[in-house]
Amino acid sequence: MDYENPHRREGQTESTMFIAAMVQVQLVEEVSGAVHFVSGNVTTLGRGESNKITIADRSVSREHCRIERTAGGYTVVDRGSTNGTFVNGHRVTRTTLHNGDSLKVGGVVMRFEEG
């Protein structure tokens, strides 16, 4: 009996699934150059120390936003922040992220990088 992997997308082999799982996803701050790694199914961002990515800037809310890994890639979700979450200059509550997108959290601008 053949095992059918429920996570495999059409046309995807086990080896390409393994490579996709090893893709490094990161946020790079434009001004400081600081690199923050996105990992797991949910990565939280904010000023509070309980976040996976802590950003020590007063314009960033304690629980600002989160990045969720989905079947289609990555989605950023604002968590009711005061100063908003912006992707490529547009204020968002939820949107899909693409390689090279500009992500602004409060006054901190980062670049979303996949690969």
QUIRAGI-V927584 format. One record per pair of residues at least 12 apart in sequence whose ideal C-beta (glycine too) atoms are under 10 Angstrom apart, sorted by the first residue. I is the first residue (numbers start at 0). J is the second residue. D is the distance in whole Angstrom. If there is no record, write none. Layout:
BEGIN
<<I & J & D> <I & J & D>>
END
This chain:
BEGIN
<<4 & 16 & 7> <6 & 19 & 10> <6 & 20 & 9> <6 & 70 & 9> <8 & 70 & 8> <8 & 71 & 10> <22 & 113 & 6> <22 & 114 & 6> <23 & 36 & 7> <23 & 37 & 9> <23 & 38 & 9> <23 & 112 & 8> <23 & 113 & 8> <23 & 114 & 7> <24 & 36 & 7> <24 & 37 & 4> <24 & 38 & 8> <24 & 42 & 9> <24 & 66 & 8> <24 & 68 & 8> <24 & 72 & 9> <24 & 73 & 7> <24 & 96 & 9> <24 & 98 & 9> <24 & 111 & 8> <24 & 112 & 7> <24 & 113 & 5> <24 & 114 & 8> <25 & 37 & 6> <25 & 38 & 10> <25 & 109 & 9> <25 & 110 & 9> <25 & 111 & 8> <25 & 112 & 5> <25 & 113 & 8> <25 & 114 & 9> <26 & 42 & 9> <26 & 44 & 8> <26 & 52 & 7> <26 & 54 & 10> <26 & 66 & 8> <26 & 96 & 10> <26 & 100 & 10> <26 & 102 & 6> <26 & 104 & 9> <26 & 107 & 10> <26 & 108 & 10> <26 & 109 & 4> <26 & 110 & 7> <26 & 111 & 6> <26 & 112 & 7> <27 & 102 & 10> <27 & 108 & 10> <27 & 109 & 6> <27 & 110 & 5> <27 & 111 & 9> <27 & 112 & 6> <28 & 54 & 8> <28 & 56 & 10> <28 & 102 & 10> <28 & 104 & 10> <28 & 107 & 6> <28 & 108 & 7> <28 & 109 & 5> <28 & 110 & 8> <29 & 101 & 8> <29 & 103 & 9> <29 & 107 & 8> <29 & 108 & 5> <29 & 109 & 7> <29 & 110 & 7> <30 & 106 & 10> <30 & 107 & 8> <30 & 108 & 7> <30 & 109 & 10> <31 & 107 & 9> <31 & 109 & 10> <33 & 52 & 10> <33 & 54 & 9> <33 & 107 & 9> <33 & 109 & 9> <34 & 109 & 9> <34 & 112 & 9> <35 & 51 & 8> <35 & 52 & 5> <35 & 53 & 9> <35 & 54 & 8> <35 & 66 & 10> <35 & 109 & 7> <36 & 51 & 9> <36 & 52 & 8> <37 & 51 & 8> <37 & 52 & 8> <37 & 66 & 5> <37 & 67 & 10> <37 & 68 & 8> <37 & 73 & 7> <37 & 96 & 9> <37 & 111 & 8> <37 & 112 & 9> <37 & 113 & 9> <38 & 51 & 7> <38 & 52 & 10> <38 & 66 & 10> <38 & 68 & 9> <39 & 51 & 8> <39 & 66 & 10> <39 & 67 & 10> <39 & 68 & 7> <40 & 66 & 10> <40 & 67 & 7> <40 & 68 & 5> <40 & 69 & 9> <41 & 65 & 6> <41 & 66 & 7> <41 & 67 & 5> <41 & 68 & 7> <41 & 76 & 9> <42 & 64 & 10> <42 & 65 & 7> <42 & 66 & 5> <42 & 67 & 8> <42 & 68 & 8> <42 & 73 & 9> <42 & 75 & 10> <43 & 62 & 7> <43 & 63 & 8> <43 & 64 & 8> <43 & 65 & 5> <43 & 66 & 8> <43 & 67 & 10> <43 & 76 & 10> <43 & 78 & 8> <44 & 59 & 8> <44 & 60 & 9> <44 & 62 & 9> <44 & 63 & 5> <44 & 64 & 5> <44 & 65 & 7> <44 & 66 & 7> <44 & 75 & 9> <44 & 78 & 9> <44 & 80 & 10> <44 & 84 & 9> <44 & 102 & 9> <44 & 104 & 6> <44 & 105 & 10> <44 & 107 & 9> <44 & 109 & 9> <45 & 59 & 6> <45 & 60 & 6> <45 & 61 & 5> <45 & 62 & 5> <45 & 63 & 4> <45 & 64 & 7> <45 & 65 & 9> <45 & 78 & 7> <45 & 80 & 8> <45 & 104 & 8> <45 & 105 & 9> <46 & 58 & 9> <46 & 59 & 5> <46 & 60 & 6> <46 & 61 & 5> <46 & 62 & 8> <46 & 63 & 7> <46 & 80 & 10> <46 & 104 & 10> <46 & 105 & 8> <47 & 59 & 9> <47 & 60 & 8> <47 & 61 & 4> <47 & 62 & 6> <47 & 63 & 9> <48 & 61 & 9> <49 & 61 & 8> <49 & 62 & 8> <50 & 62 & 7> <50 & 63 & 8> <50 & 64 & 10> <50 & 65 & 9> <50 & 78 & 10> <51 & 65 & 9> <51 & 66 & 9> <52 & 64 & 10> <52 & 65 & 10> <52 & 66 & 9> <52 & 104 & 9> <52 & 109 & 9> <54 & 104 & 6> <54 & 105 & 8> <54 & 106 & 10> <54 & 107 & 6> <54 & 109 & 9> <55 & 107 & 10> <56 & 82 & 10> <56 & 104 & 8> <56 & 105 & 6> <56 & 106 & 6> <56 & 107 & 5> <57 & 82 & 10> <57 & 105 & 8> <57 & 106 & 8> <58 & 80 & 10> <58 & 81 & 8> <58 & 82 & 5> <58 & 83 & 10> <58 & 103 & 10> <58 & 104 & 8> <58 & 105 & 3> <58 & 106 & 4> <58 & 107 & 7> <59 & 80 & 8> <59 & 81 & 9> <59 & 82 & 7> <59 & 84 & 10> <59 & 104 & 6> <59 & 105 & 4> <59 & 106 & 8> <59 & 107 & 6> <60 & 77 & 9> <60 & 78 & 7> <60 & 79 & 8> <60 & 80 & 4> <60 & 81 & 5> <60 & 82 & 7> <60 & 83 & 9> <60 & 84 & 9> <60 & 104 & 9> <60 & 105 & 7> <61 & 78 & 9> <61 & 80 & 9> <61 & 81 & 10> <62 & 78 & 5> <62 & 79 & 8> <62 & 80 & 8> <63 & 77 & 7> <63 & 78 & 6> <63 & 79 & 9> <63 & 80 & 5> <63 & 81 & 9> <63 & 82 & 8> <63 & 83 & 9> <63 & 84 & 7> <63 & 104 & 5> <63 & 105 & 7> <63 & 107 & 9> <64 & 76 & 6> <64 & 77 & 5> <64 & 78 & 6> <64 & 79 & 9> <64 & 80 & 6> <64 & 83 & 9> <64 & 84 & 5> <64 & 91 & 9> <64 & 92 & 9> <64 & 93 & 10> <64 & 102 & 8> <64 & 104 & 6> <64 & 105 & 10> <65 & 77 & 9> <65 & 78 & 6> <65 & 84 & 10> <66 & 96 & 7> <66 & 102 & 9> <66 & 111 & 8> <67 & 93 & 9> <67 & 96 & 10> <69 & 95 & 8> <71 & 95 & 7> <72 & 95 & 6> <72 & 96 & 7> <72 & 97 & 7> <72 & 98 & 9> <72 & 113 & 8> <73 & 95 & 7> <73 & 96 & 5> <73 & 97 & 9> <73 & 98 & 10> <73 & 100 & 9> <73 & 111 & 7> <73 & 113 & 7> <74 & 91 & 10> <74 & 93 & 6> <74 & 94 & 7> <74 & 95 & 5> <74 & 96 & 7> <75 & 91 & 7> <75 & 92 & 9> <75 & 93 & 7> <75 & 94 & 6> <75 & 95 & 8> <75 & 96 & 6> <75 & 100 & 9> <75 & 102 & 6> <75 & 104 & 9> <75 & 111 & 8> <76 & 91 & 9> <76 & 92 & 7> <76 & 93 & 5> <76 & 94 & 9> <77 & 90 & 8> <77 & 91 & 7> <77 & 92 & 5> <77 & 93 & 7> <77 & 94 & 9> <77 & 104 & 9> <78 & 92 & 10> <79 & 92 & 9> <80 & 92 & 10> <80 & 104 & 8> <80 & 105 & 7> <81 & 105 & 8> <82 & 103 & 9> <82 & 104 & 8> <82 & 105 & 4> <82 & 106 & 7> <82 & 107 & 10> <83 & 103 & 8> <83 & 104 & 9> <83 & 105 & 8> <84 & 102 & 7> <84 & 103 & 7> <84 & 104 & 6> <84 & 105 & 9> <85 & 101 & 8> <85 & 102 & 7> <85 & 103 & 4> <85 & 104 & 8> <85 & 105 & 10> <85 & 108 & 9> <86 & 100 & 6> <86 & 101 & 7> <86 & 102 & 6> <86 & 103 & 8> <86 & 111 & 8> <87 & 99 & 9> <87 & 100 & 6> <87 & 101 & 5> <87 & 102 & 9> <87 & 103 & 9> <87 & 111 & 10> <88 & 101 & 7> <88 & 103 & 8> <89 & 101 & 10> <89 & 103 & 10> <90 & 103 & 9> <91 & 103 & 10> <96 & 111 & 5> <96 & 112 & 10> <96 & 113 & 8> <97 & 111 & 7> <97 & 113 & 8> <98 & 110 & 9> <98 & 111 & 7> <98 & 112 & 6> <98 & 113 & 4> <98 & 114 & 7> <99 & 111 & 7> <99 & 112 & 7> <99 & 113 & 9> <100 & 112 & 9> <100 & 113 & 10>>
END
